[in-house]
Amino acid sequence: MPEDPGNLRPSMNFREHRKFQQLARELVRLPRPGEGPLDYLLPEAQWQRLCRRAADPPAWLMALSQAAGVYFFPSREWVPLLVRYLKLLGIKRLLEAGAGRGYLTGALAPLAAAAGLDFRAVDRGDGEFMLSGLEAHHRVEPGDVFTVIGDFQPDAVVYAWPPPGQSLAALCRTPALRYLIVPGEAGGGATGAREDWERLPHKISPALSRYCRSRTWPTRHAVTIFYGGPERVAVQLS
């Protein structure tokens, strides 16, 4: 597995761009047959080494995201941390929305099952990765979260990088939903709608903001937890 981001430097030169793309897709890939559920994810120490060695870390993360078709990069340590957190909250049914290729799904599906959580992952199939022809994890179902949530009735949703300007208020009003966990840029605009951060009850989770990063620089990355339930949302909106 490549370690030196100098070998992953994006370039306008076609040959160098192809090399960058191939190595990026080796770094950020789906699990292979016979691997453990976390083996394909990079450990946090390796992510930190790669970012330190990059000449322009924000540009490198963005180029990595574009080449691999992935917006959110959980480290190997993040998924077990999330599952433990959900168990402490008493979560029984978990939905991953906007799952994309299933980079998170590949680890979250087996760990959620091992923890006794009923789990589904859905994606509309219109993200960047669809244009590149990259494969998706078999656990990612075609579907829109705003439709699926009514049928599945999860008490928690993980939604990494919702589309810019898309409000999450309708999800938070779902009767069964207790927590909506959103990795991305806090404050909305780049991820979700700015008014959600202004009007919906939420908090930034320092614990869940560790061991992960997004396609933008870490100082702009955070994991926000919105609180669900129609009564709670109605009180905040009034």
N, C-alpha and C positions, 0 to 999 in steps of 0.2 A: 504494500500500500504506500503511495507517495507521501512523503513527509515535508518536502521542501516546496513552499508555495511559489518559489521562484520558477519552478517547473510548471506552475499553474497560473502564470501571469497571463491575463487576457491580452489579445493582440488583434490588430486589424489584418495582419498577415494570415492568409488562408491556412497555410500549413501549421503555423504556430497556434492558430485558433482551434484547428482540429485536434492538435495535441492537448491543448488546454481542456477542450470538451471531453476528450476520452479520459483524462486523468481526473477531472472533476466528477465524472460519472462513476469512477472507481471509488472515490472518497464518499460520495453521497449516493447510495444504492439501496435496493431492496434486499431482504434476506435471501440467502441461497439455500437450496435443499441440504439438510443435515446440520445447519447452523443452529445454535441456541437462539432464543428469542431476542437477546440483546447483542449478539456477536457482531452484527452488521453496523451498529451504531458506534461512532467514534467516542472514546472516553473523553471527559472534560480536559484532562491534561494534554491530550493530543490537539484538541481544538485550540487551546491556549497557545501551544507551540506554533501551530499554523498561523494564527492571527498575529502573533508577535513577529514572525519572520516575513510576513507579507509587506511589501513596500508601501502599499496603500490599502490597509485592511478594509475600510468601507467599500471601496471599489472591488476588492477581491471577493468579499461576501456577496455583493450584488451579482458579479459575474458568475460565481459559483451557483447561486440561486437560479440564474437564467439557464445555465448549462445543464443543471440537474433537474430542473422543473420542480424545485422545492423551495418554499418560502420560509419554513420554520425548521431549525436544526436543533432537535433535542440531543443532548449528550447521553451517553449510555446510562448515566446516573439519574437522569431526569424522570424517565418513565416509572421506575420503581418508586421514586419519591412521590410522583403524582398518584399512583395507585394506593400507596399507604395513606396519603392525605384524604383520598376519597373514602377509604375504609373508615378512617376516623370520623368522617362526616356522616357515616351511615348510608352511603350511596349504594343503591341496589341495581340501578339501570343507567347505563352510560351510553351517550351518543357522541360520536366524533363527526362534526359537520365540516364541510369543505375539506374532506380528507385528501383531495388531490390524488397523487400517485400511490398514497398509502405509506409514505416514509415513516410516519408516526404509527400508523395502523399496524405495521409489521411487528412491532414490539408491544403495542398497547393491547391488541386483541388477545394474545396468549396470556399476558400478565393479568388482564382483567378477568379472563376465564378462570385462571388459577386462584384469583381472589374471590370468586363466586359472583362476579358482576355480569349482568346481562348486557352484552355489548353489540353495537352496530356502528358501521362507518359508512357515510354517504358522501357523494360528490356529484355535482351537476355535469361534470365532464366538459366544461368549457374553459378550463384554465390554460396557462402557458404550456404545461406539459403535454396537452393534447396536440398542440401544433408541432411538437418535436417528435412525435411518434414513440415516446417512452412508454414502457410497460407500466401497468398499475397492479397493485397488490390485489389478490383474488378476494380479499375480505371487503374491499371497497365496493359498495353497491351504487348503481346510478340512482340519483334522487336529489330532491331539493329539501334542505333542512326544514323549511317553513311548511312543507307538506308532511314529511316523515315524522316530525316531532308530535303531530297530533295523533298519529297512529301508534307510535312507539311509547309515548309518554315517559321519557326519561326524567330522572330527578337531577341529572347533571349532564351538561353538554360541554365538550371541548371544541372550540372553534378558532383555529389558528388563522390569522390573517383574513378576516372577512373582507369582502370587496370594499374599496374606498367609497365612503358615503352611504353604505348600506346600514340602515338602522337595525338594531337588535331588539328593539322594544317588544315586537310581536313575540319573539322567542321567550323573553322574560315574563310575558303575561300568560304563558302556558301553565295551566293549573298545577301539573305535577312537578314542574321545574323548580328546583331550589337554588342551583348554582350554574352559572354560565361562565366558563373559564376561557379567556381570550388572550392567547399569546400574540403579541404584535407591538405596535407603537401606541402607548397610552395617550389618551387625549383625542383619539379619532382623527379622521381625515385620511391618513394613509391606510389605516385599518378601521373599517366601520365608520359610523357617523359621529361627528364631533358632538352633536347634541346629546348622544347617549351618555357621554362622560359628564355632561353638564346636568342631566336631568334624572338619570337612572341611579339607584343605589348601587355602589360598588366600592371596592378597595383594591389597591395594588398589593400583590403578594410578594414580599421579599424572598420568601422561601422558594416559591415556584418560579421566580425570575432568575434563580441560579441554575447552573448546569444546562443552559440553553441560550440560543441566540437566533436572530432573524436575519433577513436579507439586508437589513440596515445595521448601522454600527451599534454595539451594545449599549451605549449611553442612551439610545432612543428606544431600546427594547425593554419591555416589561410584560408581566403576566397579570392581567386584570381579572378580578372575580366580580361578576355582576350577580345580584341577588334576585331570584325569580319569585313567581307567584303573583297573581293579578292584584291581590290586595296591597301588597308591598309596593308594587310598581305604581298603582293608582295613587297611593299616598304621596309618593315622591313627585309624580307628575302634576298633582293638584296645586 
